[in-house]
Amino acid sequence: MKRTFYRSLWLSDIHLGNKDCKADYLLHFLHRIDVDTLYLVGDIVDMWEMSRQFRWPASHNKVMHKLMQMSQQGTRVVYLPGNHDAPIQSYSGMAFGDIEIERELVHTTVQGKKYLVLHGDQFDADVTLGKFHAWIGDKAYDLLLFLNRWFNRFRQWRKREYWSLAGYIKKHIKGANDAIARYRSACCDKARDMQLDGVICGHIHHPESLIENGIHYVNDGDWIENCSALAEDAEGNLSLIYWLEAISHTTNVSAINPESSTSKAA
């Protein structure tokens, strides 16, 4: 496949160390692109999950190596830690080798539009109704991912491509849609207060690009369910990339084995 150039690229919610991380699909994507600036918009390493059960497959190690390699070969890499990699937040304003660490920042496109960039966990209080409801939400999401995992193992056995059952179910749950709307409003409110054109975030695993009350809201999605990213081309246009959809007509998607990401490795 022909390599594609992006002026800027946003990736979030990769969740390395989590059994549901689609590291193989992400590697397939990263090996086919060139990027000037790469923003890692939080939850890159799932320290929460790894504290419960350490899991670091070879494919996850390859993703980390690839990101570090990109930072050493001319790509500016900025890491904006989220809640699952919260310990890294204390290093905001510093650098880890060639990787810059920032809690949030403002990105200016070629067209001169300014976007607030942050993971989005800063708005958790605006989305949840309390710790109990947050706990219930976490357990429900764990169940969705469990169903998603086994559903796609069955599809792989049938030599079918990956499909996000979890994403489909979430879109049809009113409570989930209400939470997404509250989160979107909170993000846009902050960008508006800062007199910016828009906001780019992750956190809720729901890729989306729309205008809300004059503010361009973009969520770059995740590599747990959607295998999505946000890209800025050389002219400053922003677009969401759904990688599995993008390659479905040129690549045997089922041959890119996501199950290898779930095996244990040192």
N, C-alpha and C positions, 0 to 999 in steps of 0.2 A: 504494500500500500504506500502511496506517495506521502511523504512527510508534510505536515502542515505547520505553518508558522503562526504564532499568536504573539501579539505585543504583550498582553497580560493574560494570565490564567488564574482562576480561583478554584481551589479544591478544598473541601471540608468534610468532616465526619468520615474519615477513612477507617478509623477504629482498628488500627494495627494491634494485634494481640487478642482480638475478639473473633470467635469462631464464625461469625457471620460476615466478616470483612471479605470483600470481593477483590483480594489482592491480585489475582491472576488477570482479571479484567483491567484493573488499573495499570498493571505493567504493560499489557497489550496496548493501552492508550499512550502511556508515557514514551514508549519506544518509537512512536510514530509522529511525534510533535517536536517542534523547537519553540522555545519561549524566551522572551526578554525578561519578564518579571513574573514570578510564580508566588501567589499568595496561598499559604496553607492556613485555612480559616478555622482552625480549632478542631479538637477531638481527632487529631492525627494518630496519636497513640492512646489506646484505651487503658489508662492506668487503673480505672475502676475495676474493669473486668480482670485485669492481670493480677490485681491484689487478691481476688477471689480464687483464681486458678491461672497459673502462669502458662501461657501458650504463645509460642513464637515460631511459627512454621517458616520454612525456607523461603516461601513466596513473600512473607511479610518482611523478612530480612532483605530480600531483593528490592522491595519497594523503598525501604529506608536507604539502602545503598544507592539506588537510582536518584533519589531526591538529593542526597549529599553530593553525588557525582554532578548533577545539574548545577548545583551551587558553585562547584569548583571549575566548571567549564563555561562560565560566562552568563549564566542565568542568575539574576538577582532573586533570592529566595527569602521571603518574609514569613515568619511563623507567628500566627496570632492565636495563642492557646485558648482553649475553651474550658468547659467544666470537667471533661473526662481526662484532660491533661493539665489540670489546674496548677500542680506544683511548678510548672514552667512559667506561670503568670508572674511570679516574683522576679523573673529575669527580664521583664519588659524594659526596653531601652538598651539592652545589651545584645551581644552576639554570641552564637555558639559556632565557632569556626567561621565559615562564610555565610551562615544563616542568621539573619536579623530576627530579633524577637520583639514584638510589639503587642500590647493588649488591644489596641485599636488604632486606626490611622485614616487619613483621607487620601483617596486615589483620584488623580485627575486624568481623564481620558484625552486622547488626541483632539477631540472636539471641544475640550475645555470644560466638560461637565465634571462636577466634583461629587464623589461618593464616599460616604462613611463605610469603612470596612471593619467588621468585628464578628466574632463568633455568634453572639446572640444570647448567651446564657445570662447576660446582664439584665435581661428582661423577664427572667423566670417569675419574679414576684407579680408581674403584670399578667401572666398567663395562667399560673396555677392558683388554686383557692386555698392552699395550705399544704403542710407537709404530708398529711394523710392522703389528700387527693393526688399529690405528686407520687406517693408510693404506689397507690392504686394504678396510676398511669404507667409507671415503670413496669409493674407486674403484667399489665395488659399488653404492653409493648413486647415484653419478653415472650409472652404467649404467641403474639403475632409472628415474631421472628422464628419461633419454634415451628409453627405451621408453615411459614414461608420456606424454611430450610428443608423440611421433609417433602413438601409439595414439589420443590425444584429438584430434589434427588430423584423423585419419581419421573419428572419430566426429562431429566438427564438419562435415566434408564431407558426412556422411550426415544432418546436421541432428539429431544426437543430443546430449544433454546431457553435461557433463563427468562422468567417472567415474575414480576414482583406481586405476589399474592398479598403481601402485607400492605403494599401501597394501595392496591385495589380496595381492600377492606377499609383502610383508613378513610379513603375518599367517600365511603358510604356510611360513616359513623358521624352523627351530628355533633357529638361532644368534641370529637377530634377536629372537625371543621371549625367549630367555635373557638377552640384554643388556637388554631392556626391564624384565624382572623384577629384575635387579640394580640398575638405575637407580632403579626404584620403591622398592626396599628401602632404598637409600642416602638417598633423599629423606625417607622416613618415619622413618628412624632419627634424622635431624637434628631433625625436628619433634618427635619423642618426647623427645629429649635437652633440647629447649627447653621441654618441657611444654606444647606447643601441641596444638590439636585436629586440625590438618591441614597440608597443604602444597599450594601452587599453583605450577606450574612449566610449562616448555615444553621446548625443546631437542631432543627426540628425535622430533618430528613424529608423535606417537601420542596423540591425544586419548583420555582415559580418566578415569573417576570411580569409585572403589571404596574400600572400607574394608580396610586391611591392618593386622592386629594392633592394632585400636583407633584407627588414624590414618586420617583421610580424605585420600586421595591424589587430586589432580586435576591432570591435564595438559590445558592448554587447546588443544593441537594446533598448527596452522600454517596458512599461506596459500600453501604450496607444493603440498601434496597434498590436504589435507582441508577447507580453507576453514571452519575451526572457531574458536569463541571460548567463553569461560566468562562467564556473567552471574550477577549477584546481583540479585534483584528487591526490591521495596520491603519485603517481609516477611523478607528475609534468606535466602531459598532460593537455592541454587546449582544451575545447570543448564548443561550443555554445549549449544551451538548449532552445528548443522551447517547452514550457511547455504544450500547448494544444495538440501539435502533440505527445508529449511523453506519455500523458495519454489517448489519444483517443481510444486505444484498450482495456483499463482496466476500464475506468470511463465514465459515461454518462456526457459528457462535458456540454451539454445543461442544466443539472440540477444544475450546478454551476452558480448561477444567477448573471451576471454582472450588470443587471439593478438595483439591490439593491444599487450599488455604486453611482447611479445617484440621488437617493432620498435625500432630505435635512434632515439633522439631526444636533442637537446641538453638 
